[in-house]
Structures are given as C-alpha cells and as structure tokens.
Amino acid sequence: MGYIEEIERRRTFGIISHPDAGKTTLTEKLLLFGGAIHVAGAVKSNKIKKSATSDFMEIERQRGISVATSVMGFEYNGIKINILDTPGHQDFAEDTFRTLTACDSVIIVIDAAKGVETQTRKLMQVCRMRKTPVIVFVNKMDRPVQDPFDVLDEVEKELMIGVNPLTWPIGSGDTFKGIYNIHKQNLALYQPSIQTITPAIELDVESEELNEKIGDRAANKLREDLELVREVYPNLNREEYLAAKVAPVFFGSALNNFGIRELLDCFLELAPSPLPRETEQRVVQPEEPKFTGFVFKIHANMDPNHRDRIAFVKICSGTFMRNTNYLHVRSGKNMKFSSPTAFMASKKDVIDEAYPGDIIGLHDTGSFKIGDTLTEGEKLQFKGIPSFSPEQFKYIENADPMKAKQLAKGIEQLMDEGVAQMFVNQFNNRKIIGTVGQLQFEVIEFRLLHEYGAKCRWEEMSLYKACWIESDDDKALEEFKKHKAQYMAKDKDGRDVFLADSSYILQMAQDNYPKVRFHFTSEF
Ligand code: G4P
C-alpha cells in the first residue's frame, strides 16, 4: 500500500462524555464491531468511582488500566482506527484536554435522559477552540428519555454547534422500537442484545410494511418526525462537519449494541483522515515525506523501582522508523528508539514503522515533556497543547529536610508528565501547585512518596485564577509586574503568570491596566 493510502485510511479520534453517559460502553462496542475484542466486558472502565477519592489502590489501578487502554487501534473494513481514551474523572480533565490535541475528530456521548452535562460542555469548549469535527451519539434510548427534537435543541444550544440527525429513534424506553437511518434510508428494529448486531432492513418509510413492523401509531409518528427533520435539518454538508460547524447526530443504546453500526459506518465515511497541523513556524501537511510528531501524554511506569516512562507521540507527517535518528527539538539532541510500540486494542506491539495519524509509545528515561516535538532535523514546535488555568491551588512544602533533592526531582518529573501545573511565586520563591481537583493533590502526594521517597506537605491558599499575561507595550507590562510583584509567578516554561485572589481583583487589574492582556490558557 502506498504512503498516501496509508494516511487516508487512518481515523484517529477520541470519545468524550460526562462520566456515566456511556463512553466506556460505546468504546467497547466499537471494538466488538471492529473484531478487536470478542466478548463484552473486555474493556475495563477507566474511571475512579466517586467513593474512591482517597483510595490509593484505586488510583494505581486506574493508572494501570489507563496505560493499557490509552490508545486502542484496530482495523475495520480496511480502515485503521485509533481510539484515544480519555480519563473519565473530571479531576483529570487537563489530561483529557491534551489527548484531544492528538485527535483528528471526536465522538461525544450524551445520556439522552440527562442531556448535555457540565463536563461535556467543558470538553466541547476545547473542541471548539481547536475546530475539531464532532459527531454526537445520544445514548440510552432504551430508557424513557426526552423528545429527540428537544435533545437536538439542547445540544445545539449548550454545545453551540449546528446539529444534523443522521439516524432517528422510534420511541424510547418501553416504547423504543428501533432506529431509522436517514442517511442510508433503512430501518433497524430494536432487539436488546449485549453481543450481537441487529441487521437493518431496507424499507420505504411510506410503505405499509413499516406499519406492520412497528404498528400504526409509531409508523405515523415516525413519518411526521421525518418530515419535520427534513424541513428543519437539511442534508448534511460534510464540509460544514469538517469545519466543526455542524455535528451529525446518532441515536442508540450502547449497552444494547443498538445504533452502533450506523454510527461506525457513517463515522468511517465522514470523519477526517489525519489533518494538517500548525506549528509556531509553519503548517505541517500529513503527506510531507519527512517525519514529525509531538508528545501529548507521558505515562509513568507502574513499578516504582524503574522510573522510566512511556511518551505517547502523535505522528503528524512522514513515516516514523524504528532505530532511526530523530531530532528532539527542545534539547537539540538526536534520539533513536529501539522499541517503539503501537497499541492494538489492549495489547502493545513493537513496530518498525508508523504513519501520520498513528500514536506510538516511546520508552522515555526523563527526556520528554508534554508538547515536545520530534523531527528529522527541522526546528519546529507544534501548537495547540495549551495549559488551562487550574481551579485549585496549594503551596507545596518539603516535609522531610533530608529528602529535598528527591522532592524537587519528583515534582519536576510529575509536572513534565502533566499531572498538574507548577508556578513559582517570584516574590517569595515558593512553589504553587495548581490542579483541576482535589484528587490530583492526593495523587501527587502519593506518587512523590512511593516513587521518589519524598514527603510533601500542602499549605492552603486562596487563589481564584492564574492568568498568563502579555502586552504590546513592554513598559506597561513591566509596570504591572512591579505593582503586582507579590502576585507574579512563572509557569514551567518561564512565562509570566498573574495570580488573582478573586474575580474582583482580576477585574480591577483588567480595568486599571488596559494595555495588559489576561489569558486563562497558556496559548493565545
Ligand atoms: P462512562 O464511561 O461514560 O462513565 O460510562 P459507562 O460506559 O461506564 O456507563 C455508565 C453506566 O451506564 C453503566 O452502568 C452502563 O452499563 C450504563 N449504560 C451505558 N450505555 C447504556 C445504554 O445504552 N442503556 C442503558 N440503560 N444503560 C447504559 P453502571 O450500572 O454504572 O455500570 P455497570 O455495572 O453496568 O458496568
């Protein structure tokens, strides 16, 4: 197969949802269809139950599972599919944001009864920022749920994206009869089944046969619904989907294996193969012959005696080859990898080569940071791996004076891995750790102790936001920094960050220093 065909047959995407909407179940069903696994229940839920916030065994278990299921690759009808898993727990949202930077498209799962929930809204914000094409799967139609038109309105309003249903549900809960595939014009009758796939029947919606299959009432309702659908939602324009303006919507029940085939078949037809990527210097096209890629995730070894890690690299252009020298742009060093791995369903294989769209795992002894670029020599830096202002902040202090070095090293490596963000207050030189949620502090403390033998202590502080600041006027920026010296910090890359105590203080700063711009993400 030629190089271009290899690129075109790749679909690399993420499945995202609010916890419990059905992401794990859908992932598993897609793997079942793809023949990558053979029994339901093979994909372990990559989530920490709410009750387990202080259960460190649970954290370790989660880390073990998430490395195994971080990327699930399989072939289906000649297409190479790579599903990137994202942590379900919202305290690890930053990890999910970064994984999204490696996705060429996403599938959003929504619980039909609950509609659009908080986490989905946040994740969609990231997709919008990056203009990632989005497909929506409305799950749990086997339960009594809202009217599908209301669900669509909610998705449109809450996710701020146009919608276009490609399948249509017939009833829900006890009256759930099946799904009409608007795109392919066929009907699948609902049969709850954990393992098998219900075949669809070709059928004219106007035919008597429809009444025989689903009864007069449901048949008439479906005809009315479809008429309205045609009026309100004209034919899907793929370009609009690719430009992230419109999301195709599918209905189904992941648990019952229903509506998944329709989703997968359409997904393969519509979803983009690897897309061009922006760097600080230029746009990289996937078809370019020279290899480029970036690190979007780093996973520490589960064994505390071996402090090696796996760096997950998304290939953006060219062919990656085993045992070949590549430039690690940040350090300027050449590196070669003797055992790069590909992730097939839940196992890893050493590979000789990989193509754009693929994710490979590189053995890392501490050289990589999130966002690092690898090339054949060109000095490029891929964009689009921003840090977001954390939600919670604490000072981190050394609790064992004999282990200061271990603590410093542990903190540095955990930050490189992207476990949380660190800011150094420029006034008192104290280290501040910023997270999305409490669980991250617990993970850091646990891992520092078990992997680095270092003890830390947290000191509470009240901070509202960390804002990256900039200005076109150097003098104005310096003046601001001087006036706010106590609240100025540097992030891991040495950028200036203003630590605002409250929304009021931030507002005041914005009003008083109109020449200074305040950003809630590190990339602007
Ligand atoms: P998540 O990864 O998005 O957090 O969700 P997950 O797939 O784990 O699903 C959350 C719960 O919803 C699970 O039940 C799952 O069985 C159920 N579920 C998923 N899809 C459907 C569906 O189409 N219909 C119905 N009725 N339920 C669905 P659980 O009781 O929390 O877990 P489990 O004990 O069944 O694993």
Residues whose N, C-alpha, C, O or C-beta is under 5 A from the ligand:
A	BS01	G4P	S17 H18 P19 D20 A21 G22 K23 T24 T25 L26 S45 G88 N139 K140 M141 D142 G252 S253 A254 L255 N256
